[in-house]
Amino acid sequence: SYGFSCIAGQAEPIRYLLSALIFPVGVARLALCFAVSKLFPKKHQWEGPKVCSTIGAFLQVGFSTMSATSLAPMMCYQHPNGQRSIMKYPGVICGSSEHDVMLVIAWILLVVFV
């Protein structure tokens, strides 16, 4: 079996991006399936309120995970040499360009989905 790092690669900002995209992709998939269902006969079409309810349940179940994912780049710890790294991604130095990219992704996830 392949681990997440085999699929996502070793670049920590890319790994973080793929982790953060799980929720928007899940919502988009449900919306796409709803739109495609409109092409089928009436008895096989998805109902809008039920799709909205399913999306709400998906986001509610994933709330704590989305919160932890979005806050991960904001949790830095200090090394003995004075530099600071992200706790979950120790290869990323806080304040670096990689960290800035992760913070932008985190804020989008936090504001839109949490």
N, C-alpha and C positions, 0 to 999 in steps of 0.2 A: 504494500500500500504506500501511496505517496503522501508525504506530509505537505502542509500548507506552504512551507518555504520552498519546496520543489516546484510548486505551481507558480508562486508569487515571485520567486527569486530571492536574492540576498539583500537587495536594496530596501532598507527599512521604510523609507517614505512610500515606496510602491506597495509593500506589505500592508502598511497602515491604510493606504488608499483602498486597497481591495477589501480590507476588513470593514472600512466605513461604507463601502458601496453595497454591502449585503442588504441593508435596509432600503435604500432607494430602488435598488434592482427588484427587491421583493414587491414593493408597491407598484413599480412600473409593470412588472409581470402580471399582477392581478388586473391592472387597468388595461393592459394589452389583451389579455384573455377575455375581458368583458367586451372590448371593442370587436374582437374577432367573433365572439359569440353572436353578435348582431347579424352576421352573415348567414347564420343557420336558421332553420325553421323556428317559429315562435316558441314551441315547446322546449327547445334546447337553448334558448337565449338566457343569459344570465340577467338577473334583476338588479337594477342599480342600487337600491337600498341594501340588498344583501351583500353586494360587492363592497359598498362603503362600510358596512358592519364588519366584514371580513378584514378589510384593510385596517380598521380601527382595532380589531382584536390582535392582528399581527403586530401593530405598533405598540399596543399595550403590553403584550407578552415580551416584546423586545426592548421595552423601555429601559430596564436596568442595564442591559448589555449596551444599548445605544449610548446611555449616559456614561458608562465606564469607557467606552471606545472614544467618545468625543472628548472626554477629559484627560485621557492618557497623555497627550503631548504637553499638557499643562503641569504635569507632575515631574519636576526635576529634582535631582539630588546632587549634592556637591562631592567631588572627588577630593582626595587629600592635596592634589596639586592646584586646587582652586577652580578647576573647570566644573561645569555642571552638565549632566546627561539626563535624558528622559528615563524614568524608572523602567518602563516596559521595553524601551528601545535604547539600551545603553550605548550603542554605537553612534547615536545622534547627539551631538553637543548642543545644548540649549543656546539659542541665539544664532545658530548657523543658518545657512540658507535652507538646508534640509528641514530644520526645525520650523522655519517660517512657513514652508509649504505644508507641513503637517498641521500647523496652527490654523491656517486658512481652511483646510479640509475639516478640522475639528469644529471651528466656529460655524461653518455651513451646516454640518450635521447637528450641532447643538441648537442653532436657531431654527432650522427648518423642521427637524424630526423629533427633537426632544422638547 
